[in-house]
Each structure stands twice: as C-alpha cells, then as structure tokens.
Amino acid sequence: MSQVKGRARIFQPPKSAMQSGRGRAMSWVLQFEPSQPKRLDPLTGWYGSGDTVGTQVRLGFASREDAIAYAEARGIPYEAEDPARGPAAIKPKAYADNFRFGRSENWTH
C-alpha cells in the first residue's frame, strides 16, 4: 500500500442540528487536510482541485485509539483532538410532573 502524503486530523464530529439523540455521537473520524488549495474553473465557474484524498476521504472509527493506531501503522502524520465534552445529563420529565402535589416550582400559567 502506498503511503499517503499529507497530515490527518482525528476528531469527534459534532452532531447535526437535525439530531435530537446521542446515537453515533461517540464515533471518531480521520480526515486528511487538503494538499492543494481549491481553484476556480474558468469554464464552469465551480471550485475544485485535483486533490481527492483531502476532500473526499473520511474514515470512521469506534474509538480515538483505533484512529491513532491506524494512522501510526501507515505512517500518516496526525493531529488528534481531545474528546468533546458533552452537555450535562438530561433529566427525563413527564407531563404529569406539571400537576404533581408538593412541587417546588410555581405554576407558570
């Protein structure tokens, strides 16, 4: 296998705004930095480059250690980010709690 030239970034991608749960939020991604800048195609007006590794290759891993081991085994220079700290645990609530006897919050409406 040929050695990939360029630096890689190992990080946890943030969940999209369309997600409400935490599924797949703990995965790790190894993504290569582009080796050349994008340039404007004079004929079409679109931006592009000849570097497909930096823009299209994105490898997913179950843990940070797996991604680091992959990069080190193939001699890929990398920069690993620290794990993202998630928000505090969400306390589940029920609609019936609004009408519970002895609740500490005031009625709002």
Biopython code that builds the backbone (N, CA, C, O; Angstrom):
import numpy as np
from Bio.PDB.StructureBuilder import StructureBuilder

atoms = [
    (1, "MET", "N", (0.842, -1.176, 0.000)),
    (1, "MET", "CA", (0.000, 0.000, 0.000)),
    (1, "MET", "C", (0.887, 1.238, 0.000)),
    (1, "MET", "O", (1.861, 1.305, 0.749)),
    (2, "SER", "N", (0.562, 2.196, -0.818)),
    (2, "SER", "CA", (1.378, 3.407, -0.897)),
    (2, "SER", "C", (1.103, 4.306, 0.296)),
    (2, "SER", "O", (0.009, 4.311, 0.860)),
    (3, "GLN", "N", (2.114, 5.056, 0.659)),
    (3, "GLN", "CA", (1.987, 5.976, 1.775)),
    (3, "GLN", "C", (1.230, 7.227, 1.322)),
    (3, "GLN", "O", (1.493, 7.772, 0.249)),
    (4, "VAL", "N", (0.303, 7.664, 2.142)),
    (4, "VAL", "CA", (-0.454, 8.872, 1.845)),
    (4, "VAL", "C", (0.340, 10.059, 2.346)),
    (4, "VAL", "O", (0.762, 10.095, 3.501)),
    (5, "LYS", "N", (0.540, 11.029, 1.473)),
    (5, "LYS", "CA", (1.253, 12.237, 1.874)),
    (5, "LYS", "C", (0.240, 13.241, 2.391)),
    (5, "LYS", "O", (-0.859, 13.368, 1.850)),
    (6, "GLY", "N", (0.612, 13.937, 3.421)),
    (6, "GLY", "CA", (-0.286, 14.931, 3.996)),
    (6, "GLY", "C", (-0.595, 14.609, 5.439)),
    (6, "GLY", "O", (-0.334, 13.509, 5.926)),
    (7, "ARG", "N", (-1.136, 15.559, 6.085)),
    (7, "ARG", "CA", (-1.444, 15.447, 7.501)),
    (7, "ARG", "C", (-2.919, 15.080, 7.678)),
    (7, "ARG", "O", (-3.768, 15.450, 6.867)),
    (8, "ALA", "N", (-3.202, 14.350, 8.751)),
    (8, "ALA", "CA", (-4.569, 13.948, 9.033)),
    (8, "ALA", "C", (-5.027, 14.578, 10.340)),
    (8, "ALA", "O", (-4.221, 14.907, 11.211)),
    (9, "ARG", "N", (-6.308, 14.733, 10.450)),
    (9, "ARG", "CA", (-6.925, 15.260, 11.666)),
    (9, "ARG", "C", (-7.854, 14.195, 12.218)),
    (9, "ARG", "O", (-8.687, 13.656, 11.489)),
    (10, "ILE", "N", (-7.716, 13.889, 13.507)),
    (10, "ILE", "CA", (-8.566, 12.905, 14.176)),
    (10, "ILE", "C", (-9.441, 13.672, 15.157)),
    (10, "ILE", "O", (-8.938, 14.371, 16.036)),
    (11, "PHE", "N", (-10.766, 13.535, 14.998)),
    (11, "PHE", "CA", (-11.686, 14.316, 15.822)),
    (11, "PHE", "C", (-13.030, 13.614, 15.937)),
    (11, "PHE", "O", (-13.327, 12.674, 15.200)),
    (12, "GLN", "N", (-13.835, 14.092, 16.878)),
    (12, "GLN", "CA", (-15.211, 13.637, 17.019)),
    (12, "GLN", "C", (-16.100, 14.652, 16.324)),
    (12, "GLN", "O", (-16.121, 15.815, 16.727)),
    (13, "PRO", "N", (-16.833, 14.254, 15.297)),
    (13, "PRO", "CA", (-17.683, 15.232, 14.621)),
    (13, "PRO", "C", (-18.869, 15.614, 15.505)),
    (13, "PRO", "O", (-19.398, 14.765, 16.222)),
    (14, "PRO", "N", (-19.284, 16.855, 15.467)),
    (14, "PRO", "CA", (-20.456, 17.249, 16.254)),
    (14, "PRO", "C", (-21.721, 16.689, 15.628)),
    (14, "PRO", "O", (-21.771, 16.432, 14.426)),
    (15, "LYS", "N", (-22.731, 16.505, 16.445)),
    (15, "LYS", "CA", (-23.989, 16.032, 15.876)),
    (15, "LYS", "C", (-24.645, 17.161, 15.106)),
    (15, "LYS", "O", (-24.446, 18.336, 15.413)),
    (16, "SER", "N", (-25.422, 16.796, 14.110)),
    (16, "SER", "CA", (-26.059, 17.822, 13.288)),
    (16, "SER", "C", (-27.224, 18.442, 14.048)),
    (16, "SER", "O", (-27.694, 17.890, 15.042)),
    (17, "ALA", "N", (-27.673, 19.563, 13.583)),
    (17, "ALA", "CA", (-28.801, 20.240, 14.220)),
    (17, "ALA", "C", (-30.091, 19.450, 14.065)),
    (17, "ALA", "O", (-31.065, 19.704, 14.774)),
    (18, "MET", "N", (-30.104, 18.506, 13.156)),
    (18, "MET", "CA", (-31.306, 17.711, 12.922)),
    (18, "MET", "C", (-31.391, 16.504, 13.844)),
    (18, "MET", "O", (-32.376, 15.768, 13.798)),
    (19, "GLN", "N", (-30.387, 16.283, 14.678)),
    (19, "GLN", "CA", (-30.398, 15.144, 15.590)),
    (19, "GLN", "C", (-30.817, 15.607, 16.971)),
    (19, "GLN", "O", (-30.381, 16.659, 17.438)),
    (20, "SER", "N", (-31.657, 14.828, 17.621)),
    (20, "SER", "CA", (-32.019, 15.148, 18.991)),
    (20, "SER", "C", (-31.382, 14.156, 19.959)),
    (20, "SER", "O", (-31.167, 14.482, 21.127)),
    (21, "GLY", "N", (-31.085, 12.972, 19.494)),
    (21, "GLY", "CA", (-30.494, 11.955, 20.356)),
    (21, "GLY", "C", (-28.979, 11.978, 20.314)),
    (21, "GLY", "O", (-28.375, 12.852, 19.692)),
    (22, "ARG", "N", (-28.377, 11.017, 20.978)),
    (22, "ARG", "CA", (-26.925, 10.957, 21.037)),
    (22, "ARG", "C", (-26.370, 9.748, 20.271)),
    (22, "ARG", "O", (-25.210, 9.382, 20.459)),
    (23, "GLY", "N", (-27.171, 9.137, 19.429)),
    (23, "GLY", "CA", (-26.714, 7.999, 18.653)),
    (23, "GLY", "C", (-25.607, 8.393, 17.696)),
    (23, "GLY", "O", (-25.688, 9.440, 17.054)),
    (24, "ARG", "N", (-24.600, 7.592, 17.594)),
    (24, "ARG", "CA", (-23.428, 7.805, 16.740)),
    (24, "ARG", "C", (-22.649, 9.071, 17.115)),
    (24, "ARG", "O", (-21.821, 9.535, 16.331)),
    (25, "ALA", "N", (-22.899, 9.622, 18.275)),
    (25, "ALA", "CA", (-22.210, 10.845, 18.672)),
    (25, "ALA", "C", (-20.822, 10.544, 19.226)),
    (25, "ALA", "O", (-20.022, 11.462, 19.401)),
    (26, "MET", "N", (-20.525, 9.292, 19.501)),
    (26, "MET", "CA", (-19.246, 8.951, 20.095)),
    (26, "MET", "C", (-18.258, 8.391, 19.073)),
    (26, "MET", "O", (-17.218, 7.862, 19.465)),
    (27, "SER", "N", (-18.549, 8.489, 17.791)),
    (27, "SER", "CA", (-17.636, 7.974, 16.776)),
    (27, "SER", "C", (-16.494, 8.961, 16.534)),
    (27, "SER", "O", (-16.599, 10.142, 16.866)),
    (28, "TRP", "N", (-15.411, 8.464, 15.956)),
    (28, "TRP", "CA", (-14.230, 9.281, 15.663)),
    (28, "TRP", "C", (-13.961, 9.251, 14.169)),
    (28, "TRP", "O", (-14.231, 8.246, 13.511)),
    (29, "VAL", "N", (-13.434, 10.339, 13.627)),
    (29, "VAL", "CA", (-13.195, 10.480, 12.200)),
    (29, "VAL", "C", (-11.732, 10.842, 11.963)),
    (29, "VAL", "O", (-11.162, 11.672, 12.671)),
    (30, "LEU", "N", (-11.136, 10.204, 10.954)),
    (30, "LEU", "CA", (-9.809, 10.579, 10.477)),
    (30, "LEU", "C", (-10.019, 11.219, 9.112)),
    (30, "LEU", "O", (-10.495, 10.572, 8.179)),
    (31, "GLN", "N", (-9.661, 12.490, 9.003)),
    (31, "GLN", "CA", (-9.860, 13.223, 7.754)),
    (31, "GLN", "C", (-8.546, 13.891, 7.370)),
    (31, "GLN", "O", (-7.876, 14.490, 8.212)),
    (32, "PHE", "N", (-8.183, 13.786, 6.110)),
    (32, "PHE", "CA", (-6.940, 14.355, 5.618)),
    (32, "PHE", "C", (-7.106, 15.833, 5.303)),
    (32, "PHE", "O", (-8.166, 16.267, 4.851)),
    (33, "GLU", "N", (-6.055, 16.598, 5.543)),
    (33, "GLU", "CA", (-6.054, 18.004, 5.160)),
    (33, "GLU", "C", (-5.787, 18.090, 3.663)),
    (33, "GLU", "O", (-5.032, 17.276, 3.132)),
    (34, "PRO", "N", (-6.381, 19.046, 2.977)),
    (34, "PRO", "CA", (-6.143, 19.181, 1.539)),
    (34, "PRO", "C", (-4.678, 19.530, 1.266)),
    (34, "PRO", "O", (-4.083, 20.342, 1.975)),
    (35, "SER", "N", (-4.105, 18.908, 0.233)),
    (35, "SER", "CA", (-2.702, 19.162, -0.098)),
    (35, "SER", "C", (-2.538, 20.344, -1.054)),
    (35, "SER", "O", (-1.432, 20.856, -1.224)),
    (36, "GLN", "N", (-3.625, 20.771, -1.671)),
    (36, "GLN", "CA", (-3.557, 21.930, -2.559)),
    (36, "GLN", "C", (-4.844, 22.728, -2.418)),
    (36, "GLN", "O", (-5.900, 22.160, -2.137)),
    (37, "PRO", "N", (-4.767, 24.027, -2.607)),
    (37, "PRO", "CA", (-5.967, 24.853, -2.445)),
    (37, "PRO", "C", (-6.941, 24.643, -3.602)),
    (37, "PRO", "O", (-6.557, 24.206, -4.687)),
    (38, "LYS", "N", (-8.199, 24.963, -3.347)),
    (38, "LYS", "CA", (-9.196, 24.897, -4.413)),
    (38, "LYS", "C", (-8.990, 26.075, -5.349)),
    (38, "LYS", "O", (-8.538, 27.147, -4.946)),
    (39, "ARG", "N", (-9.330, 25.850, -6.600)),
    (39, "ARG", "CA", (-9.188, 26.916, -7.586)),
    (39, "ARG", "C", (-10.464, 26.989, -8.434)),
    (39, "ARG", "O", (-11.204, 26.014, -8.568)),
    (40, "LEU", "N", (-10.684, 28.140, -8.981)),
    (40, "LEU", "CA", (-11.881, 28.389, -9.783)),
    (40, "LEU", "C", (-11.673, 27.880, -11.201)),
    (40, "LEU", "O", (-10.675, 28.204, -11.844)),
    (41, "ASP", "N", (-12.613, 27.090, -11.683)),
    (41, "ASP", "CA", (-12.571, 26.618, -13.059)),
    (41, "ASP", "C", (-13.144, 27.730, -13.943)),
    (41, "ASP", "O", (-14.301, 28.115, -13.772)),
    (42, "PRO", "N", (-12.359, 28.244, -14.873)),
    (42, "PRO", "CA", (-12.850, 29.372, -15.670)),
    (42, "PRO", "C", (-14.025, 29.016, -16.585)),
    (42, "PRO", "O", (-14.815, 29.891, -16.937)),
    (43, "LEU", "N", (-14.148, 27.756, -16.969)),
    (43, "LEU", "CA", (-15.211, 27.367, -17.887)),
    (43, "LEU", "C", (-16.554, 27.243, -17.169)),
    (43, "LEU", "O", (-17.559, 27.772, -17.644)),
    (44, "THR", "N", (-16.579, 26.550, -16.032)),
    (44, "THR", "CA", (-17.842, 26.306, -15.344)),
    (44, "THR", "C", (-18.114, 27.270, -14.206)),
    (44, "THR", "O", (-19.268, 27.484, -13.835)),
    (45, "GLY", "N", (-17.056, 27.857, -13.645)),
    (45, "GLY", "CA", (-17.242, 28.742, -12.507)),
    (45, "GLY", "C", (-17.299, 28.000, -11.183)),
    (45, "GLY", "O", (-17.563, 28.610, -10.146)),
    (46, "TRP", "N", (-17.056, 26.684, -11.197)),
    (46, "TRP", "CA", (-17.086, 25.887, -9.980)),
    (46, "TRP", "C", (-15.698, 25.837, -9.363)),
    (46, "TRP", "O", (-14.686, 25.950, -10.055)),
    (47, "TYR", "N", (-15.673, 25.667, -8.047)),
    (47, "TYR", "CA", (-14.403, 25.496, -7.355)),
    (47, "TYR", "C", (-14.075, 24.014, -7.277)),
    (47, "TYR", "O", (-14.960, 23.181, -7.077)),
    (48, "GLY", "N", (-12.796, 23.692, -7.436)),
    (48, "GLY", "CA", (-12.374, 22.306, -7.354)),
    (48, "GLY", "C", (-10.868, 22.215, -7.253)),
    (48, "GLY", "O", (-10.166, 23.223, -7.333)),
    (49, "SER", "N", (-10.375, 20.998, -7.077)),
    (49, "SER", "CA", (-8.934, 20.767, -7.048)),
    (49, "SER", "C", (-8.666, 19.340, -7.496)),
    (49, "SER", "O", (-9.587, 18.533, -7.623)),
    (50, "GLY", "N", (-7.418, 19.043, -7.731)),
    (50, "GLY", "CA", (-7.031, 17.698, -8.134)),
    (50, "GLY", "C", (-6.787, 16.781, -6.952)),
    (50, "GLY", "O", (-6.418, 15.621, -7.134)),
    (51, "ASP", "N", (-6.989, 17.283, -5.749)),
    (51, "ASP", "CA", (-6.739, 16.509, -4.533)),
    (51, "ASP", "C", (-8.023, 15.840, -4.070)),
    (51, "ASP", "O", (-8.869, 16.487, -3.453)),
    (52, "THR", "N", (-8.180, 14.551, -4.359)),
    (52, "THR", "CA", (-9.378, 13.848, -3.916)),
    (52, "THR", "C", (-9.228, 13.286, -2.509)),
    (52, "THR", "O", (-10.228, 13.069, -1.824)),
    (53, "VAL", "N", (-8.008, 13.048, -2.070)),
    (53, "VAL", "CA", (-7.804, 12.489, -0.725)),
    (53, "VAL", "C", (-8.209, 13.500, 0.338)),
    (53, "VAL", "O", (-8.881, 13.141, 1.304)),
    (54, "GLY", "N", (-7.815, 14.745, 0.178)),
    (54, "GLY", "CA", (-8.090, 15.757, 1.185)),
    (54, "GLY", "C", (-9.537, 16.189, 1.263)),
    (54, "GLY", "O", (-9.966, 16.716, 2.290)),
    (55, "THR", "N", (-10.299, 15.980, 0.206)),
    (55, "THR", "CA", (-11.676, 16.449, 0.201)),
    (55, "THR", "C", (-12.708, 15.339, 0.265)),
    (55, "THR", "O", (-13.843, 15.584, 0.674)),
    (56, "GLN", "N", (-12.344, 14.114, -0.132)),
    (56, "GLN", "CA", (-13.349, 13.068, -0.227)),
    (56, "GLN", "C", (-13.128, 11.887, 0.705)),
    (56, "GLN", "O", (-14.060, 11.120, 0.945)),
    (57, "VAL", "N", (-11.932, 11.719, 1.234)),
    (57, "VAL", "CA", (-11.656, 10.566, 2.086)),
    (57, "VAL", "C", (-11.894, 10.944, 3.544)),
    (57, "VAL", "O", (-11.290, 11.877, 4.073)),
    (58, "ARG", "N", (-12.791, 10.193, 4.175)),
    (58, "ARG", "CA", (-13.143, 10.421, 5.573)),
    (58, "ARG", "C", (-13.379, 9.055, 6.193)),
    (58, "ARG", "O", (-14.359, 8.384, 5.867)),
    (59, "LEU", "N", (-12.487, 8.638, 7.087)),
    (59, "LEU", "CA", (-12.570, 7.310, 7.678)),
    (59, "LEU", "C", (-13.149, 7.382, 9.076)),
    (59, "LEU", "O", (-12.759, 8.241, 9.867)),
    (60, "GLY", "N", (-14.081, 6.485, 9.390)),
    (60, "GLY", "CA", (-14.721, 6.461, 10.703)),
    (60, "GLY", "C", (-14.161, 5.342, 11.566)),
    (60, "GLY", "O", (-13.848, 4.261, 11.068)),
    (61, "PHE", "N", (-14.036, 5.604, 12.864)),
    (61, "PHE", "CA", (-13.512, 4.633, 13.828)),
    (61, "PHE", "C", (-14.377, 4.641, 15.079)),
    (61, "PHE", "O", (-15.034, 5.636, 15.387)),
    (62, "ALA", "N", (-14.370, 3.527, 15.792)),
    (62, "ALA", "CA", (-15.167, 3.407, 17.010)),
    (62, "ALA", "C", (-14.533, 4.158, 18.176)),
    (62, "ALA", "O", (-15.243, 4.622, 19.068)),
    (63, "SER", "N", (-13.214, 4.283, 18.181)),
    (63, "SER", "CA", (-12.559, 4.964, 19.289)),
    (63, "SER", "C", (-11.386, 5.809, 18.777)),
    (63, "SER", "O", (-10.914, 5.639, 17.654)),
    (64, "ARG", "N", (-10.945, 6.704, 19.623)),
    (64, "ARG", "CA", (-9.807, 7.568, 19.303)),
    (64, "ARG", "C", (-8.544, 6.735, 19.143)),
    (64, "ARG", "O", (-7.730, 6.996, 18.258)),
    (65, "GLU", "N", (-8.383, 5.737, 19.997)),
    (65, "GLU", "CA", (-7.198, 4.880, 19.953)),
    (65, "GLU", "C", (-7.125, 4.091, 18.646)),
    (65, "GLU", "O", (-6.038, 3.890, 18.103)),
    (66, "ASP", "N", (-8.269, 3.646, 18.141)),
    (66, "ASP", "CA", (-8.288, 2.927, 16.858)),
    (66, "ASP", "C", (-7.821, 3.833, 15.718)),
    (66, "ASP", "O", (-7.061, 3.404, 14.849)),
    (67, "ALA", "N", (-8.273, 5.076, 15.726)),
    (67, "ALA", "CA", (-7.886, 6.015, 14.673)),
    (67, "ALA", "C", (-6.394, 6.337, 14.754)),
    (67, "ALA", "O", (-5.722, 6.432, 13.727)),
    (68, "ILE", "N", (-5.881, 6.502, 15.960)),
    (68, "ILE", "CA", (-4.455, 6.791, 16.133)),
    (68, "ILE", "C", (-3.620, 5.592, 15.705)),
    (68, "ILE", "O", (-2.590, 5.756, 15.051)),
    (69, "ALA", "N", (-4.054, 4.384, 16.068)),
    (69, "ALA", "CA", (-3.329, 3.177, 15.676)),
    (69, "ALA", "C", (-3.291, 3.031, 14.158)),
    (69, "ALA", "O", (-2.268, 2.633, 13.601)),
    (70, "TYR", "N", (-4.391, 3.346, 13.486)),
    (70, "TYR", "CA", (-4.449, 3.278, 12.025)),
    (70, "TYR", "C", (-3.442, 4.247, 11.403)),
    (70, "TYR", "O", (-2.706, 3.882, 10.487)),
    (71, "ALA", "N", (-3.416, 5.485, 11.907)),
    (71, "ALA", "CA", (-2.503, 6.488, 11.358)),
    (71, "ALA", "C", (-1.047, 6.110, 11.610)),
    (71, "ALA", "O", (-0.207, 6.260, 10.723)),
    (72, "GLU", "N", (-0.746, 5.628, 12.792)),
    (72, "GLU", "CA", (0.632, 5.268, 13.110)),
    (72, "GLU", "C", (1.096, 4.045, 12.325)),
    (72, "GLU", "O", (2.260, 3.971, 11.932)),
    (73, "ALA", "N", (0.203, 3.086, 12.092)),
    (73, "ALA", "CA", (0.570, 1.881, 11.341)),
    (73, "ALA", "C", (0.897, 2.209, 9.885)),
    (73, "ALA", "O", (1.683, 1.504, 9.252)),
    (74, "ARG", "N", (0.302, 3.267, 9.356)),
    (74, "ARG", "CA", (0.532, 3.640, 7.957)),
    (74, "ARG", "C", (1.473, 4.833, 7.805)),
    (74, "ARG", "O", (1.682, 5.320, 6.694)),
    (75, "GLY", "N", (2.032, 5.296, 8.895)),
    (75, "GLY", "CA", (2.993, 6.390, 8.828)),
    (75, "GLY", "C", (2.376, 7.725, 8.454)),
    (75, "GLY", "O", (3.034, 8.562, 7.836)),
    (76, "ILE", "N", (1.135, 7.930, 8.819)),
    (76, "ILE", "CA", (0.443, 9.169, 8.494)),
    (76, "ILE", "C", (0.627, 10.148, 9.652)),
    (76, "ILE", "O", (0.246, 9.835, 10.779)),
    (77, "PRO", "N", (1.201, 11.324, 9.401)),
    (77, "PRO", "CA", (1.275, 12.311, 10.481)),
    (77, "PRO", "C", (-0.138, 12.791, 10.823)),
    (77, "PRO", "O", (-0.948, 13.038, 9.930)),
    (78, "TYR", "N", (-0.423, 12.917, 12.101)),
    (78, "TYR", "CA", (-1.789, 13.244, 12.508)),
    (78, "TYR", "C", (-1.792, 14.231, 13.662)),
    (78, "TYR", "O", (-0.789, 14.430, 14.347)),
    (79, "GLU", "N", (-2.935, 14.830, 13.852)),
    (79, "GLU", "CA", (-3.203, 15.692, 14.995)),
    (79, "GLU", "C", (-4.518, 15.204, 15.588)),
    (79, "GLU", "O", (-5.564, 15.293, 14.946)),
    (80, "ALA", "N", (-4.464, 14.691, 16.809)),
    (80, "ALA", "CA", (-5.659, 14.152, 17.460)),
    (80, "ALA", "C", (-6.206, 15.164, 18.445)),
    (80, "ALA", "O", (-5.480, 15.663, 19.305)),
    (81, "GLU", "N", (-7.473, 15.463, 18.319)),
    (81, "GLU", "CA", (-8.124, 16.396, 19.229)),
    (81, "GLU", "C", (-8.583, 15.657, 20.476)),
    (81, "GLU", "O", (-8.807, 14.447, 20.449)),
    (82, "ASP", "N", (-8.719, 16.394, 21.559)),
    (82, "ASP", "CA", (-9.225, 15.809, 22.794)),
    (82, "ASP", "C", (-10.700, 15.485, 22.634)),
    (82, "ASP", "O", (-11.390, 16.112, 21.830)),
    (83, "PRO", "N", (-11.193, 14.503, 23.398)),
    (83, "PRO", "CA", (-12.613, 14.165, 23.296)),
    (83, "PRO", "C", (-13.492, 15.357, 23.670)),
    (83, "PRO", "O", (-13.182, 16.122, 24.583)),
    (84, "ALA", "N", (-14.576, 15.486, 22.948)),
    (84, "ALA", "CA", (-15.512, 16.575, 23.221)),
    (84, "ALA", "C", (-16.305, 16.255, 24.479)),
    (84, "ALA", "O", (-16.739, 15.122, 24.686)),
    (85, "ARG", "N", (-16.485, 17.259, 25.303)),
    (85, "ARG", "CA", (-17.303, 17.076, 26.499)),
    (85, "ARG", "C", (-18.737, 17.361, 26.111)),
    (85, "ARG", "O", (-19.055, 18.431, 25.593)),
    (86, "GLY", "N", (-19.584, 16.408, 26.361)),
    (86, "GLY", "CA", (-20.985, 16.561, 26.016)),
    (86, "GLY", "C", (-21.720, 17.389, 27.042)),
    (86, "GLY", "O", (-21.175, 17.700, 28.101)),
    (87, "PRO", "N", (-22.940, 17.745, 26.741)),
    (87, "PRO", "CA", (-23.738, 18.501, 27.700)),
    (87, "PRO", "C", (-24.068, 17.639, 28.921)),
    (87, "PRO", "O", (-23.933, 16.416, 28.890)),
    (88, "ALA", "N", (-24.493, 18.287, 29.967)),
    (88, "ALA", "CA", (-24.859, 17.564, 31.181)),
    (88, "ALA", "C", (-26.001, 16.591, 30.884)),
    (88, "ALA", "O", (-26.757, 16.762, 29.928)),
    (89, "ALA", "N", (-26.098, 15.593, 31.711)),
    (89, "ALA", "CA", (-27.130, 14.585, 31.512)),
    (89, "ALA", "C", (-28.519, 15.226, 31.569)),
    (89, "ALA", "O", (-28.783, 16.098, 32.397)),
    (90, "ILE", "N", (-29.379, 14.782, 30.689)),
    (90, "ILE", "CA", (-30.731, 15.316, 30.616)),
    (90, "ILE", "C", (-31.599, 14.545, 31.602)),
    (90, "ILE", "O", (-31.649, 13.315, 31.575)),
    (91, "LYS", "N", (-32.277, 15.283, 32.470)),
    (91, "LYS", "CA", (-33.170, 14.647, 33.433)),
    (91, "LYS", "C", (-34.518, 14.431, 32.755)),
    (91, "LYS", "O", (-35.172, 15.391, 32.350)),
    (92, "PRO", "N", (-34.930, 13.183, 32.631)),
    (92, "PRO", "CA", (-36.212, 12.943, 31.961)),
    (92, "PRO", "C", (-37.372, 13.499, 32.792)),
    (92, "PRO", "O", (-37.378, 13.396, 34.019)),
    (93, "LYS", "N", (-38.341, 14.083, 32.106)),
    (93, "LYS", "CA", (-39.508, 14.642, 32.765)),
    (93, "LYS", "C", (-40.755, 14.047, 32.147)),
    (93, "LYS", "O", (-40.763, 13.602, 30.999)),
    (94, "ALA", "N", (-41.786, 14.053, 32.929)),
    (94, "ALA", "CA", (-43.080, 13.578, 32.450)),
    (94, "ALA", "C", (-44.077, 14.733, 32.509)),
    (94, "ALA", "O", (-43.936, 15.646, 33.322)),
    (95, "TYR", "N", (-45.062, 14.683, 31.660)),
    (95, "TYR", "CA", (-46.089, 15.729, 31.646)),
    (95, "TYR", "C", (-46.831, 15.773, 32.972)),
    (95, "TYR", "O", (-47.260, 16.839, 33.415)),
    (96, "ALA", "N", (-46.981, 14.627, 33.598)),
    (96, "ALA", "CA", (-47.694, 14.554, 34.878)),
    (96, "ALA", "C", (-46.969, 15.312, 35.983)),
    (96, "ALA", "O", (-47.594, 15.687, 36.975)),
    (97, "ASP", "N", (-45.663, 15.548, 35.837)),
    (97, "ASP", "CA", (-44.913, 16.304, 36.845)),
    (97, "ASP", "C", (-45.413, 17.747, 36.951)),
    (97, "ASP", "O", (-45.206, 18.387, 37.982)),
    (98, "ASN", "N", (-46.060, 18.269, 35.919)),
    (98, "ASN", "CA", (-46.613, 19.616, 35.981)),
    (98, "ASN", "C", (-47.737, 19.730, 37.005)),
    (98, "ASN", "O", (-48.012, 20.819, 37.508)),
    (99, "PHE", "N", (-48.381, 18.619, 37.313)),
    (99, "PHE", "CA", (-49.544, 18.624, 38.203)),
    (99, "PHE", "C", (-49.266, 17.888, 39.510)),
    (99, "PHE", "O", (-50.193, 17.605, 40.269)),
    (100, "ARG", "N", (-48.011, 17.579, 39.776)),
    (100, "ARG", "CA", (-47.630, 16.819, 40.961)),
    (100, "ARG", "C", (-47.886, 17.637, 42.223)),
    (100, "ARG", "O", (-47.645, 18.844, 42.249)),
    (101, "PHE", "N", (-48.376, 16.969, 43.272)),
    (101, "PHE", "CA", (-48.602, 17.617, 44.555)),
    (101, "PHE", "C", (-47.251, 17.907, 45.211)),
    (101, "PHE", "O", (-46.362, 17.055, 45.200)),
    (102, "GLY", "N", (-47.095, 19.091, 45.777)),
    (102, "GLY", "CA", (-45.883, 19.429, 46.506)),
    (102, "GLY", "C", (-44.704, 19.784, 45.614)),
    (102, "GLY", "O", (-43.560, 19.721, 46.065)),
    (103, "ARG", "N", (-44.946, 20.153, 44.376)),
    (103, "ARG", "CA", (-43.833, 20.502, 43.505)),
    (103, "ARG", "C", (-43.231, 21.831, 43.946)),
    (103, "ARG", "O", (-43.936, 22.688, 44.478)),
    (104, "SER", "N", (-41.929, 22.004, 43.728)),
    (104, "SER", "CA", (-41.233, 23.183, 44.244)),
    (104, "SER", "C", (-41.352, 24.394, 43.324)),
    (104, "SER", "O", (-41.223, 25.524, 43.796)),
    (105, "GLU", "N", (-41.594, 24.199, 42.025)),
    (105, "GLU", "CA", (-41.703, 25.326, 41.097)),
    (105, "GLU", "C", (-43.114, 25.906, 41.137)),
    (105, "GLU", "O", (-44.080, 25.189, 41.400)),
    (106, "ASN", "N", (-43.227, 27.209, 40.873)),
    (106, "ASN", "CA", (-44.520, 27.850, 40.819)),
    (106, "ASN", "C", (-45.222, 27.514, 39.514)),
    (106, "ASN", "O", (-44.582, 27.195, 38.512)),
    (107, "TRP", "N", (-46.544, 27.589, 39.541)),
    (107, "TRP", "CA", (-47.331, 27.395, 38.344)),
    (107, "TRP", "C", (-47.136, 28.602, 37.447)),
    (107, "TRP", "O", (-47.228, 29.735, 37.919)),
    (108, "THR", "N", (-46.870, 28.389, 36.163)),
    (108, "THR", "CA", (-46.497, 29.495, 35.294)),
    (108, "THR", "C", (-47.626, 30.030, 34.444)),
    (108, "THR", "O", (-47.463, 31.076, 33.816)),
    (109, "HIS", "N", (-48.772, 29.354, 34.395)),
    (109, "HIS", "CA", (-49.851, 29.880, 33.551)),
    (109, "HIS", "C", (-51.204, 29.555, 34.079)),
    (109, "HIS", "O", (-52.209, 29.932, 33.476)),
]
sb = StructureBuilder()
sb.init_structure("model")
sb.init_model(0)
sb.init_chain("A")
sb.init_seg("    ")
for serial, (resi, resn, name, xyz) in enumerate(atoms, 1):
    if name == "N":
        sb.init_residue(resn, " ", resi, " ")
    sb.init_atom(name, np.array(xyz, "f"), 0.0, 1.0, " ", f" {name:<3s}", serial, name[0])
structure = sb.get_structure()
